Amino acid sequence: LVNLFLYTSVYTPLKRVSILNTWVGSVVGALPPMMGWAACTGGLEAGAWVLAGLLYAWQFPHFNALSWNLRPDYSRAGYRMMSVTNPGLCRRTALRYTALIVPLAASASWLDLTNHWFLYESLPLNAYFLFLAWRFYKNSDSSSSRKLFHFSLIQLPVLMLLLLVNKKHWHKKKEEESKGLSSMATDSLPISVPLVATPAL
């Protein structure tokens, strides 16, 4: 209900008032993974905050790149978007938050939420995302903004998939199940009784 209120009663009306609408909208996008985490675990451990941080930071390159080519439409509609009122800030914000994704993703390994392979597998993905954000910052045109936006649609689901595949709980559970099966197999082996020679009478 809080997230629904933020979206309908704060974020949407704020579009006509202030560029802060983008920051509020990013909070709206970051809350669902926290709600899902809390529903599944009953708490808000470090993983919930990492997911929320990634979703929050991702909103800026995604939306700022999208809004860049829609500036005439936003201007005619009277929306106070960064791409319209402060294009320089729009580019800088997209770059800064894309850069923030790199350490945020790495923190999943540092906090022992994933194995170390996640760090190596996610780094090229996030590095290319940052490269596209840098190109958008240096040469903001329809081409660079479109490439950044389109890649943002790939980067997020791939990053989430890598988190899922490499999460520590998944591998620990598989190891425990493997150990359990080995233990059961050992316990089920018949006990051999040594043969004792009977002395002849």
Secondary structure, 3 states (H helix, E strand, C coil): CHHHHHHHHHHHHHCCCCCCHHHHHHHHHHHHHHHHHHHHHCCCCHHHHHHHHHHHHHHHHHHHHHHHCCHHHHHHHCCCCHHHHCHHHHHHHHHHHHHHHHHHHHHHHHCCCECHHHHHHHHHHHHHHHHHHHHHHHCCCHHHHHHHHHHHHHHHHHHHHHHHHHEHHHHHHHHHHHHHHHHHHHHCCCCCCCCCCCCCC
